[in-house]
């Protein structure tokens, strides 16, 4: 999060900011998956639906990151 704020303040290129936002999203969703508890949901179906939505979000973010690295012009992140 710190690097994202610095990138906005320093007005770095948009691509670097996008990478930082995607990384932040991946980390946030992985944290949610790690602390996921089925007991917090009223039914098993609700827990499975929530777990599936987390998985879809994680895969979508990873796919965005992969596409950005493959089709981007510069694959370096945080290179100073």
N, C-alpha and C positions, 0 to 999 in steps of 0.2 A: 504494500500500500504506500509505503514511504517513497519508493521509486516512481510510482504513478503520479503522486503529488509533485515530486520534483520535476518530472517530465512536463507536466502542465505549466508549472511555474517558469521553467526555463524555456518553454515554447519549443521543445524538440519536435522532430518530425512526427507526423500522425501515425506512421507505421509503428514506431517504437511504443507510442502510447497504446495502440491497439494490442500489441503483444503483451504489454504489462496488464492490461485489463483482462485479456484472455487468461493469462497465468493466474491472476487474482481469482477469477471465476472458477478455474479448475481447482485451486487450493480450497476455496470456500465449499465447493460441492464435495470434495474428498473429505473434508472435515465433517460435513453433514452425514456422509455415508459411514464414517468411522463411529460416530456417536449415535447412529440409528438404533432405535429400540422398538421392537414390535409391540411391547407392552403399552406403549403410549397411544396406541390406536384402538378404537372400540372393537373392530373386527379384524380377522386375518386378511380379508380381502382389501380393507383399507391400508393395511401395512404393506401388502404386496403391491398395491397401486402406487403408494408413496415410494417404495423402493424402486419400482420400475421407472417412475418419473425422474428420480435421482440418477439412475443409470443412463437414461436417455440424455439428460442434461450433460452429464460427464462426457459421454461419447460425442455429443455435438460440440462441446468445447474443445475436446481433443482433436476432433476432425477439423475445426476451424484453425487450431494451432498448426496442425499438420499441413493444411492447405496453404496457410500463410508462409510457412517455412519452405514448402516446395515451390510455390508460385511467386514468392516475394523476390525482390531484387537483392536484398541484403539479409542474410539469415542470422546476423549477430544481434544478440539482445544485451543491452546494458554495456556495450563496448564503449569505453570512455577514451 
